[in-house]
């Protein structure tokens, strides 16, 4: 019988009671399942509950194979082409995440109506195992599908393709929390640590509060805001007594306030500075998705757990010449963003700043998004520039070509050796300065 025959048995017991996940004691989180009994091609449709991040967790179960978890892109109603070379497939999802779901065999009538434009979205397909592929059909979802496709395209341009480890591991951390870690060796020397966190969006404080609590380290918190917020200040002080909270005019995004703390000598007593900020890129649409992933990945890679922080501090101890450590995924230039894209509209201004600091031969090498760990001493050339907040432009939604964008690049370029970290590993790399014409 043809694998696409209409009488291929397919069941969707999405009202079938099932055991809750062992890791979740709440019975309301019981799961539902889609069963595919025969090999073939199918149309699968999900209508998820309302969500901020446009992804849905699926657990894939196949006879003779290890279970696998994937995170699939979803709109309010998304169709997929599922191709399976074998039967006995089960797709499992949390009942609370999905309003409705259905599956049916692909029919001849689908070919023209549904799949005519599927090739343009082939790059978003998710291999679920050998002979098993799930491909979103975003054109069926209309404007929402087109918007999500643009968002996924933006992510892919930064190395976060739909099926990539970069994205899938980030989403796993987002949905399920940090993976279990073996205890790390604590560094023999405990450096004095400052954490500089800029929050233009105070609603992101709980996210950073949880991460900072989990580091298990002593640090001085410098929180910079663009508006007074008494309730936030009270909450911050309750959790981190002694935190210094400063309100600056909204100039220079996160970079302007960081430079002011440096100018004012706030970092002078410290050995290491961890620079973080509540990055967002719009309230909706493709830039929002990119901004969420960007912020979470950078934060996870820098303060994602006690083990992550221990490895970073141990690397600074082991390698005195390492001056900065940031997220491996956002070090530029890289295989996804070449030198031209990494410079953007900032080359001339960055080179002028470097010349003013007496470092004209520095090579382009930086962490996009300006989140990193850095030795206080590495920032001395920048401090000598004595840039006041008024030197930064008034906020107007600029996406490139401003002083803060030039300094984003300069902050990495003044460091002679940079290390890269991700949530689970650590490497360092020295890039010798090349003359820049």
Number of C-alpha atoms within 10 A of each C-alpha: 6 9 17 16 14 13 10 17 14 17 14 17 14 20 11 12 12 15 11 17 13 7 6 10 10 10 11 11 17 18 22 25 24 20 20 25 15 18 20 20 22 21 21 21 19 20 17 21 15 12 12 10 17 16 16 21 19 17 17 20 18 17 11 7 10 9 12 13 16 20 21 21 22 24 25 16 19 22 25 24 22 23 19 22 14 17 15 14 20 20 18 18 21 18 22 13 18 18 14 14 19 16 20 18 23 21 13 11 9 12 12 9 10 18 15 11 15 18 11 12 16 13 17 22 20 21 15 20 15 10 11 17 17 23 23 27 27 27 20 19 18 12 12 18 22 18 17 20 22 16 19 21 20 17 21 20 13 18 19 22 20 21 19 13 12 18 19 18 18 23 22 16 17 15 14 10 11 16 12 8 11 7 9 13 10 14 16 9 9 13 15 13 22 23 20 23 23 27 22 19 14 14 10 14 18 12 12 19 14 12 18 21 15 15 17 13 13 14 20 19 22 20 21 22 21 19 15 13 12 9 8 14 16 12 14 20 14 11 11 17 12 13 17 16 19 16 16 16 15 19 19 23 22 27 22 25 26 22 22 17 17 20 19 11 11 14 22 15 11 17 15 24 21 22 22 25 25 21 24 18 17 14 11 11 14 20 18 18 23 21 19 17 22 22 18 20 25 28 26 22 27 27 25 25 24 19 23 23 24 19 21 26 22 18 18 21 16 11 13 10 14 21 22 28 32 29 25 21 20 21 21 22 18 16 10 14 16 11 14 10 12 20 21 13 16 20 17 12 17 26 22 14 18 21 13 14 16 11 16 20 17 22 21 22 25 27 26 21 21 25 26 26 28 24 21 20 15 18 18 15 16 20 18 12 13 14 15 12 19 11 13 17 16 14 11 8 9 10 10 13 16 17 18 23 25 22 23 21 25 25 23 29 24 26 25 18 21 24 24 23 23 22 24 15 13 18 14 16 11 12 15 11 18 11 9 10 6
